[in-house]
Amino acid sequence: MVGGARHDLDVGEHAVVEASDLPRTRASIAADLRALGVARSQVLLVHASLSSLGWVCGGSVAVVDALLDVLGHSGTLVVPTHTAGNSDPADWSNPPIPQRWWPTVREQMPAFDAERTPSTGMGAIAEFVRTLPAATRSEHPQMSFAAMGVHARRITTGHVPGAGMGDNSPLGRLYDLDANVLLLGTGHASNSSFHLAEHRLPRPRGHRAAAAVATLNGRQWITYEEVELDADDFDALGAASTRSAERATAAWVRLTHAC
């Protein structure tokens, strides 16, 4: 195009535009977040799907700016930045790879680097947070989290293989900080906070995990024990917790009116 830049919508973006009544903006998203109960100084774990929000002017940049606007300088934003692909190829099922490839993967998978390794399957919003200079990221080679704000270092420090989603993970720190969880365009199937409960079972089921990590002696392929995670019932758990909260709110309202 002569005299200026041209932006052509791809098929996915065109569908989002067609399904949107109005463009979402940094200001409108901030207003919606406040209406949902997000407030200054909160510690907030966010699972988000950018495409589910409608067409956003500025994309993931506008969404993250809105979140930071609402949380303010005293708040903390946390996102999952998992890297499931850094794992034993023998466990891969979606899709599996030929068994004859497994040795090559174990020998050549790049070591996890908290600064450089991109997240996978976490969405554009989480990945954008990861890349920000002010963000810190935990060191777990598969289940890392990134954080920005007052408590970022406390939340992300000390997350080593074997800690997974347990009390010595960012989820444990978030629990200690009485954090809130925001599902922004996602369902409870994506709610990683439920995994903390799996770790707290009296006898959690374990499994042997593997990953490529960076050590003082260079890249190494390590194996370690982790709690086996299962999110199949998270939607049902989320629905049950929502109903419980609604009943508690209704009881409080009745009690207040009675007084």
N, C-alpha and C positions, 0 to 999 in steps of 0.2 A: 504494500500500500504506500503510495507516494505521499509524503508530507506528514506522516504520523504512524504510530504503531497500531496494529490490528490484533484484536483478541478474538479468536474463534472458539466457541464453546465446544467441548467434546460431548459425546453422547450422554455420559453420566451427568455432566453439569447441566446440559440442556434439560434433562428430565427433572432435575432439582428445581430449575427455574420455573418450569411448567407447573410444578406442584406447590410453588410458594405464592402466597397472597401478596406479601410485601418483602422487600429486602431486609434481612437482619443486619444490624449494625452494632458497633461497639457499644454505643449508648443504649440501644434498645435491648441488647443482651444483658447489659449491666442492670437495667431496670427490671428485667424478668428475673434475674438472679436474686435481686433484693426481695422481689415479691415471693420467691420460693423460700426465703429465709436465710440465704447466704448473707453473712454480716462481717463487718470489719473485725479483724483480730482472730477470726476462726482459723483452725487448722482443718484443711479440706482435702480429702482424697477424691479425685475426679476421674470417673470413667466416662469417656465421651465419644460420640460418633458425629463427626462434622456434617456428613451428608444428611443425617436425620434432623438437623436443625433448620432445614430450608436453605435458601440461597443467602450466604453471608458475605456482605461486602468486606473484603479483606481476609476471608477464610479463617484459617486457624490463628493467624496473627490477631485478628479482631476479637476472637473468642478468648484467647489467653489474656489480651489486654483488658477485656471486660472483667474477667475473673480477678485479675490483679487490682483493678480499680476498686472492686467491691471489697476485697480482703484488706486492702490498704497495706501500709508499710509494716504493720504489726501482725499481719496474717501470714499463713503458710499454705502454699499450693503444692500438692503432691499428685503425681501421676505414675501409673505402672509403665515400665519401659522394658518389658520382658523380652527375652531372646531364646525362644523355645528351640530354634534351629541348632543352637550350640548344645547338642545332646547326642546320646548314642544313637546312631542310625538304625540299630536293631529295634529301637522302640518306635520308629517312625511308621505312621499308618495313613497319613493324609497329605501327600501320597507316600507309600513305601518306595524304597529304592532297591535295586537288585543286591543280593547279599554279597556278591563279588565286589561291590563298590565300598562296602563297610570299612575295610582296612584303609582305603584312601581317605575317606572322610575323617577317620580317627587320627590319621597322620597329618592331614593337611588343613583341617578346620582352623581358621584364624583364632588366636587366643582372645578371650573377652577383654575388651578395653573400655572402661567406663566412659571415657571421653569420646571414643571414636565409633564403637560398635552401635549400629542403629537398632532401634527396637523393631520387633516384627509383630504385626497383627494387633497393635495397640491403638492405631489410628493416627491421623495427622496432627491432632491437638497434642497428644502425649509426646509424639516425636518432635514437635516444634518446641515444647517445653524443654526436652532433653538437650536441644542444641543451643539454648540460651546461655550466654556467658555467666549469668548469675545462678544457674542451676547447679546443684550437686547431685551425684548419682551413686547409689549403693553398688557394692562390688560383687554381688552374687552373679555368677555367669549365666544364669537362666531367668531369675526372678527379681531383677533389679527394679528399683523405683527411683524417680528423680523428684527433687523438691526445690522450691524457691521460698525464701522468707526467713523469718526469725528462727524457726526450729528446724531448718533444712539439714544442718549438720548433725544435729541430734538424731534425726529420723533416719538418715542414710548411713551413718557410721556403724561399722562392725557387722555388716551383713555378709557372712561368709558361706561357702558351700556347707550344706547341712542345716543352715538356719532357715532356709526356704521362706515359708509364710508364717513362721511361729513367733514366739515371744521375743526372740533375739533378731527379729527382722523389722523392717520399717512398719509392718502391721502391728507388731507389739508396741513400738514406740507411739504409733498413732492411737492405739487403745489407751496407753498411759496418759496421753495428752487430751483425751476425751474428744477426739476428732470427729468430724462429720463426713459422711459419704454423699457425694453428688453423682447421680446417674443421669448424664446429660445426653439424651437421645439413645440410651441403652437400657437393657433390662437387668434384672438381678442375676442373670446367667453370667454377666460380666463383673459382678460385684466381688472383687478379690478379698474383701474384708471377711467374708464368710470362711475363708480358708484358715483363718486364725483358730476358729472353733475346731477344725479338724485336727490341728496340732495339739489342742488341749484335751482331746479325748484320753481316757485312762490308758488305752492301749492303741494308739494310732498305728495304722498299717504302714509299714515302711517299704521302700524299694531302693535298689541300687541305681544311682544316677551317674552320669558321666558328662564331662565338658572339657573344652580346651581353655586353659587359663595361663596367665602370664605369671612367672615366678622369677626369683632372683637368678635362677639358672636358665632362664629362657622359657619358651613355650613348652607346656606339658599337658598331656591328656590325663586327667585324673578321674577316679571313681570315688563316690562318697554316698552316704546314706541320706535319704530324704523321706519325708512323710508323703505317702501316695495321695494325690489330690483328686477330687471328683466333684465337678460342678453340675452334675446332671440334675440334682434336686434344688439348685439355687433359686430357680424361678418360683418353685412352690414355697421355699423358705421365705423368700421375699414377700410373696403374697400373704403368707401367714403372719409375718411380722407387721405388715401394713395393716391388716385387719386388727391385730392386737393393739397397735398404736391408735387406730380409729376408735376402738372400744374404750381405751383409756381416756382419750380426749372427750368422748361423749360422756363418760362417767364424771369427769372433772367439770364439764359444763353443767350437768345435772346437779352436782354438789354445790357449785357456785350459785346456781339459781335458787337452790333450797336455802342457802344462807342469806 
